[in-house]
Amino acid sequence: MANSKLQAFWNHPAGPKTIHFWAPTFKWGLTIANILDSATPPEKLSYPQQSVLACSGLIWARYGTVIIPKNWNLVSVNFAMSVTAMYQLSRKIQHDLSIKNHEVAAEEE
């Protein structure tokens, strides 16, 4: 049974014998790098970079569901990339808003 599943995976049109497998697999590096950036101070995060990662992740995740054959590796890596980018954007926005609130409070005193 396991042999037939392995053979089906190996011979799949988006399997390891094609670029359709390896491109999304290596793209996981971007998602992992974004997860590791959670330790980075929010002031060092970039709005343009995280916005592009979030948007392109959503666009390509959608694309992965409409192509034939469906490429679930492509869908999952891009969805994860967009989620991590949105998390980083929320950290940056919260940080910038807290600085602005501190500045306003200091001006009122």
N, C-alpha and C positions, 0 to 999 in steps of 0.2 A: 504493500500500500504506500509506504513512504517513498519507495523508489519511483512509483508512477507519479506521485505529486512532485517529486524533485525533477523528474523528466518533463512534466508539464510546465513547471516553472522555467526550466532551462530552455525549452522550445517556445515559450510564449513570445508573441510579437513585441512585447515590451520587456523581455527577459534579459538576462545578463550577456547574451550574445549581441545585444544592440546598444546603440548610443542612448536609446530611450530609457534604458535602465541606469547607465553610468552617469549621465548628466545630472539627474536629480539626486543620485546617491552622493556625488561630490558636492552638490549644492547644500547638503546638510551642514557643510563647513560654515556657511554664512549664518545659519540658524544657531549653531553651537557658539560661534563667535559672538553673536548677539546675546545669547544667554550668559556668556562669560562677562559681557559688558555690564551685567547687573551689578558688578562690584565697582564699576567706574562711577565717579561722582557725576551727578546729573548735569552739572554745568559744563561738562566736557562732551555731552551728547549733542548730536547735530539734528536739528529739525529737518533739513532737506534729506539727509541720509535715511533717517528713520521713516520719513514720509514715503520716500521712494520704495524702501523695503516693504512697508505695509501695503502700499497700492499695488506694486508689482506682484507681491505674494497673493493678494486676492484675485488679481486678473489671471495669473497663471494657474491658480488653484481651480478657478472656474474652467479654464481651457482644458485642464487635465480631465475634467468630467465630461466634456463634449466630444473629445477626439475618439477615434476608433483605432485601436483598442483603448479602452480606458486605462490610464496610467495612474494607478493609486499611489505609487511612489512620488510622482510629480505633484499630485494633489496634496499629499500629506506634508511634503517638505515645504511647499509654498504656503499652505495654511499655517504651519508652525512658524514659518518666517514672518508672516503677517502678524500673528499673535505676539511674537516676541518684540517686533517693532512697535506695535501698539502699546505694549507694556512700557517700553523705553520712552515712547512719546508721552505717556501719562506721567512717568517719573519726571521728565523734563518740564512738562507743563506745571505739575504740582510744585516743583522747585522754583520755577520762575514766578508763579503766583505768590508763593510764600515770601520771596524776596520783595516783590512789589508791595505786599501787605505790611511788611516790616518797614519799608521806606515811607509808606503813607502814615503809619503809626508814629514814626520818628518825626515826621513833619508836623503832625498835630500837637506834639508835646512842646 
